[in-house]
Amino acid sequence: MTDVVELRGVSQDFGAGPVVADLDLAVGAGELLALLGPSGCGKSTTLRMIAGYLRPTGGRVFIGGRDATTVPPRRRNIGMVFQSYALFPHLSVAENVAFGLRMRKIGKPERIRRVGEALELVGLGELADRRPGQLSGGQQQRVALARAVVIEPDVLLLDEPLSNLDARLRVQLRGELARVQRETGLTAVLVTHDQEEALAVADRIVVLHEGRIAQQGSPAELFEHPRSRFVAQFLGYENVLELPGRGPVAIRPEHVRVEPADGAAAPGPVCFDGVVRELTYRGTHTTATVTVALPGGPASLQGVVSGVAGPALAHGHAARVVLSEPAIVALLDEQPRPVLEENPV
């Protein structure tokens, strides 16, 4: 697979320390790569360096095999979709989509054809004459996507494009986003802090932490085999602990069963007695936070309350926590800690 985007030792420093540090990254042709991480990890800064809105303080940016480090954004053939839509309110939907083609001096017949195809691609063919103010948030974001793909960019850059939408619409549009990327075959880089979004649409995920790559791989590889405490907890493994003879491990709450301490199971390598500190009703199930005593010290574990155990458990009650052995993940990049600290939620 040919690399469309390549970052070689790219860094960015705004004066208070590096935001991105010596980053090496390649994006293959037709790949949808997700940059995932919390606020301040460097993902949006990396995207802006690819786009040309920021010049790296170190390293080089290559697009299509050419050094683009000093090339201005307008000459990079980049399609950009912003969080805020960034549509022109005085232009119609069709005129917004055609804007990049006009700047490239594409002839009118070709513009009309390509704009029509782009609007049909995002399901807005019948709304070509409307203004952005007459559209819903989801429709406006579809217009922004059509405007980005109509120019046939070398790479499509998506900067948290769904974060302004409500939860239900985000789920719907992330499916649309993945479909458009597949049908066009465009190379795309998505910035997001939403791990579910990244898992749902990306071919490959790069998790950033403090400007560096913490781990990268396919969605399944990262979800099933996180290598560090940071990656595990960011991907929903709230339970990180040390087991005797096994070192640091992680397990997701849905693979932890909480039941009354007088149950049939006995404490063992993956079964611990403790005290209920919190119960949270989540509609389909109830989760519990239980403080347990482990050889390395006390720890808080989260798990799902067994259906029949619900009425028998309350704050302060004795409980038993049972870990599903096959779901325990070894954190290969973590060193054992002398004292087990409580796990942050």
Residue pairs with C-beta under 8 A, 6 or more apart in sequence:
1 28
1 29
1 30
1 31
2 28
2 29
2 65
3 26
3 27
3 28
3 29
3 62
3 65
4 27
4 28
4 29
4 31
4 63
4 64
4 154
4 155
4 187
5 25
5 26
5 27
5 50
5 61
5 62
5 63
5 155
5 187
5 189
6 25
6 26
6 27
6 61
6 62
6 63
7 23
7 24
7 25
7 26
7 46
7 49
7 50
7 59
7 60
7 61
7 62
8 24
8 59
8 60
8 61
8 62
9 22
9 23
9 24
9 58
9 59
9 60
10 20
10 22
10 23
10 24
10 25
10 46
10 49
10 56
10 58
10 59
10 60
10 61
11 18
11 20
11 21
11 22
11 23
11 56
11 57
11 58
11 59
11 211
12 18
12 19
12 20
12 42
12 45
12 46
12 49
12 54
12 56
12 57
12 211
13 19
13 57
13 58
18 211
19 40
19 42
19 45
19 211
20 42
20 45
20 46
20 49
20 56
20 211
21 42
21 210
21 211
21 212
22 58
22 59
22 212
23 42
23 46
23 59
23 211
23 212
23 213
24 213
25 46
25 206
25 213
27 33
27 155
27 187
27 189
28 187
29 187
30 185
30 186
30 187
31 187
31 188
31 203
31 204
32 178
32 181
32 187
32 188
32 189
32 190
32 201
32 202
32 203
32 204
33 188
33 189
33 190
33 202
33 203
33 204
33 205
33 206
34 189
34 190
34 191
34 192
34 197
34 198
34 201
34 202
34 204
34 205
34 206
35 43
35 46
35 47
35 189
35 190
35 191
35 192
35 206
35 208
36 43
36 192
36 193
36 195
36 198
36 205
36 206
36 207
36 208
36 234
37 43
37 193
37 207
37 208
37 209
37 214
37 234
38 193
38 234
39 193
41 208
41 209
41 210
41 211
42 208
42 210
42 211
42 212
43 191
43 192
43 193
43 208
44 159
44 160
44 191
45 54
45 211
46 191
46 208
47 157
47 159
47 189
47 191
48 54
49 55
49 56
49 61
50 61
50 63
50 78
50 155
50 157
50 189
51 73
51 76
51 78
51 80
51 157
52 61
52 68
52 71
52 72
52 73
52 76
52 78
53 73
55 69
55 70
56 69
59 69
60 67
60 69
61 67
61 68
61 69
62 68
63 71
63 76
63 77
63 78
63 154
63 155
64 154
68 76
74 103
76 154
77 151
77 153
77 154
78 153
78 154
78 155
78 156
78 157
79 100
79 147
79 148
79 149
79 151
79 153
79 155
79 156
79 157
79 186
80 148
80 156
80 157
80 159
81 141
81 144
81 145
81 148
81 156
81 157
81 158
81 159
81 161
82 144
82 159
82 161
83 159
83 160
83 161
83 163
83 164
84 164
85 132
85 137
85 140
85 141
85 143
85 144
85 164
86 144
87 96
87 132
87 140
87 143
87 144
87 147
88 95
88 96
88 99
88 132
89 131
89 132
89 133
90 131
91 99
91 131
91 132
92 128
92 129
92 130
92 131
93 119
93 124
93 127
93 128
93 129
93 130
93 131
93 132
93 135
93 143
94 115
94 119
94 128
94 129
96 132
96 143
96 147
97 115
97 118
97 119
97 143
97 146
97 147
97 150
98 111
98 115
98 150
99 147
100 147
100 148
100 150
100 151
101 110
101 111
101 114
101 115
101 150
101 151
102 111
104 151
106 114
114 150
115 128
115 146
115 150
116 125
116 128
117 150
118 146
118 147
118 149
118 150
119 125
119 127
119 128
119 146
121 146
121 149
121 180
121 183
121 184
122 142
122 143
122 145
122 146
122 176
122 180
123 142
123 176
124 139
124 142
124 143
124 146
127 135
127 139
132 140
132 143
135 143
137 164
137 165
137 169
138 165
138 169
138 172
138 173
141 161
141 162
141 164
141 165
141 173
142 173
142 176
144 161
145 161
145 177
145 180
148 156
149 156
149 180
149 184
149 186
153 186
154 187
155 186
155 187
155 188
155 189
156 181
156 186
156 187
156 188
156 189
157 188
157 189
157 191
158 177
158 188
158 189
158 190
158 191
159 191
160 191
160 192
160 193
161 177
161 190
162 169
162 170
162 173
162 174
162 177
162 192
162 194
162 197
163 170
163 192
163 193
163 194
165 173
170 194
170 197
174 197
174 200
174 201
175 200
175 201
177 190
177 201
178 200
178 201
181 188
181 201
190 197
190 198
190 201
190 202
192 198
195 234
195 235
195 236
198 205
198 219
199 205
199 219
199 222
199 223
200 219
202 219
203 218
204 216
204 217
204 218
205 216
205 217
205 218
205 219
205 222
206 213
206 216
207 213
207 214
207 215
207 216
207 222
207 230
207 231
207 234
207 235
208 214
209 230
209 231
214 228
214 230
214 231
215 222
215 226
215 227
215 228
215 231
216 222
217 225
222 231
222 235
223 235
224 329
225 329
226 232
226 235
226 237
226 250
226 329
226 331
227 331
227 332
227 333
228 331
228 333
228 334
229 240
229 248
229 250
229 331
229 334
232 240
232 250
232 329
232 331
233 240
233 250
233 343
233 344
236 252
236 253
237 250
237 251
237 252
237 329
238 252
238 253
238 302
238 343
238 345
239 250
239 251
239 252
239 253
239 256
239 301
239 302
239 303
239 343
240 248
240 249
240 250
240 331
240 343
241 248
241 249
241 250
241 294
241 296
241 299
241 301
241 340
241 343
242 248
242 249
242 294
242 295
242 296
242 336
242 337
242 340
243 249
243 269
243 270
243 294
243 328
244 269
244 295
246 328
246 330
247 330
247 331
247 334
247 336
248 330
248 331
248 334
248 335
248 336
248 337
249 328
249 329
249 330
249 331
250 328
250 329
250 331
251 323
251 324
251 327
251 328
251 329
252 327
253 287
253 302
253 303
253 304
254 304
255 323
255 324
255 327
256 301
256 302
256 303
256 304
256 321
256 322
256 323
256 324
257 303
257 304
257 306
257 321
257 322
257 324
258 276
258 288
258 290
258 303
258 304
258 305
258 306
258 309
258 313
258 319
258 320
258 321
258 322
259 265
259 305
259 306
259 309
259 313
259 319
259 320
259 322
260 309
260 312
260 313
260 317
260 318
260 319
260 320
261 273
261 317
261 318
261 319
261 320
262 318
263 309
263 320
265 271
265 320
265 322
267 273
267 320
270 322
270 323
270 324
270 325
270 328
271 320
271 321
271 322
271 323
272 292
272 293
272 294
272 301
272 320
272 321
273 292
273 293
273 318
273 319
273 320
273 321
274 290
274 291
274 292
274 293
274 301
274 318
274 319
274 320
274 321
275 290
275 291
275 316
275 317
275 318
275 319
276 288
276 289
276 290
276 313
276 314
276 315
276 316
276 317
276 318
276 319
277 289
277 290
277 291
277 300
277 315
278 288
278 289
278 315
279 286
279 287
279 288
279 289
279 305
279 313
279 314
279 315
280 286
280 287
280 288
280 289
285 304
285 305
286 304
286 305
286 310
287 302
287 303
287 304
287 305
288 302
288 303
288 304
288 305
288 313
288 319
289 300
289 301
289 302
289 345
290 300
290 301
290 302
290 303
290 319
290 321
291 298
291 299
291 300
292 298
292 299
292 300
292 301
292 321
294 340
296 337
296 338
296 339
296 340
297 339
297 340
297 341
298 340
298 342
299 340
299 341
299 342
299 343
300 342
300 343
300 345
301 321
301 343
302 345
303 321
303 322
305 313
313 319
